[in-house]
Amino acid sequence: MTDTAKLRRHVELFDTMANTLEIDLEEQVRQGQLTFDRIERAVHRCTTCSNPDGCETWLAQQLMPAQHPPQMCQNANLFAGLRRDD
């Protein structure tokens, strides 16, 4: 997988995880709870995941909204914090 393809995959996984958790990333940025730099770091952290296939499977099996990300999620703490801020 090329670096560009890997990055695209993880951007999609990160965005899908946020949507599954009913976290509106754009709204979080507008409210000052999240910066684009922090999103960039989170996507980079996502690329370090050793189990993106497991993440895709988990996402596909969730009913909306999921209450929390899977334990394997590299950004579980970020998502939990954003949910608390809602």
C-alpha positions as CSV (number, residue, x, y, z in Angstrom):
1,M,0.0,0.0,0.0
2,T,1.4,3.4,-0.9
3,D,1.9,6.1,1.7
4,T,-0.9,8.1,0.0
5,A,-3.3,5.1,0.0
6,K,-2.5,4.4,3.6
7,L,-3.1,8.0,4.6
8,R,-6.4,8.1,2.7
9,R,-7.5,4.9,4.4
10,H,-6.8,6.2,7.9
11,V,-8.4,9.6,7.2
12,E,-11.5,7.6,6.2
13,L,-11.3,5.4,9.3
14,F,-10.8,8.5,11.6
15,D,-13.7,10.3,10.0
16,T,-16.0,7.2,10.1
17,M,-15.1,6.6,13.7
18,A,-16.0,10.2,14.6
19,N,-19.3,9.8,12.7
20,T,-20.1,6.5,14.4
21,L,-19.5,8.1,17.7
22,E,-21.7,11.1,16.6
23,I,-18.8,13.5,16.9
24,D,-19.1,16.4,14.4
25,L,-15.5,17.3,13.8
26,E,-16.3,20.5,11.9
27,E,-18.5,21.7,14.8
28,Q,-15.8,20.8,17.3
29,V,-13.3,23.0,15.3
30,R,-15.9,25.8,15.1
31,Q,-16.4,25.6,18.9
32,G,-12.6,25.7,19.5
33,Q,-12.6,22.2,21.0
34,L,-10.4,20.8,18.2
35,T,-7.8,22.3,15.9
36,F,-6.8,21.1,12.4
37,D,-3.3,20.5,13.8
38,R,-4.8,18.2,16.5
39,I,-6.8,16.3,13.8
40,E,-3.6,15.9,11.7
41,R,-1.8,14.4,14.7
42,A,-4.8,12.1,15.4
43,V,-4.8,10.9,11.8
44,H,-1.1,10.3,12.0
45,R,-1.6,8.3,15.2
46,C,-4.3,6.3,13.4
47,T,-1.7,5.3,10.8
48,T,0.3,3.6,13.5
49,C,-2.6,1.2,14.2
50,S,-1.6,-2.4,13.8
51,N,-5.2,-3.6,13.1
52,P,-7.0,-1.3,10.6
53,D,-8.9,-4.3,9.2
54,G,-10.2,-4.9,12.7
55,C,-11.2,-1.3,13.0
56,E,-13.1,-1.5,9.7
57,T,-14.9,-4.6,10.9
58,W,-15.8,-3.0,14.2
59,L,-17.1,0.1,12.4
60,A,-19.2,-2.0,10.1
61,Q,-20.8,-3.8,13.0
62,Q,-21.8,-0.8,15.1
63,L,-25.3,0.5,15.6
64,M,-25.4,4.3,15.5
65,P,-24.3,5.9,17.7
66,A,-21.6,3.8,19.3
67,Q,-21.0,4.8,22.9
68,H,-17.2,4.5,22.7
69,P,-14.5,3.5,20.3
70,P,-12.9,0.0,20.5
71,Q,-10.0,-0.4,22.9
72,M,-7.6,-0.9,20.1
73,C,-8.3,2.7,18.8
74,Q,-5.2,4.8,18.9
75,N,-7.5,7.9,19.4
76,A,-9.8,6.5,22.0
77,N,-8.8,9.2,24.5
78,L,-9.3,12.0,22.0
79,F,-12.8,10.7,21.1
80,A,-13.8,10.2,24.7
81,G,-12.8,13.7,25.5
82,L,-14.7,15.1,22.6
83,R,-17.8,13.2,23.6
84,R,-17.6,14.6,27.2
85,D,-17.3,18.1,25.7
86,D,-20.7,17.8,23.9
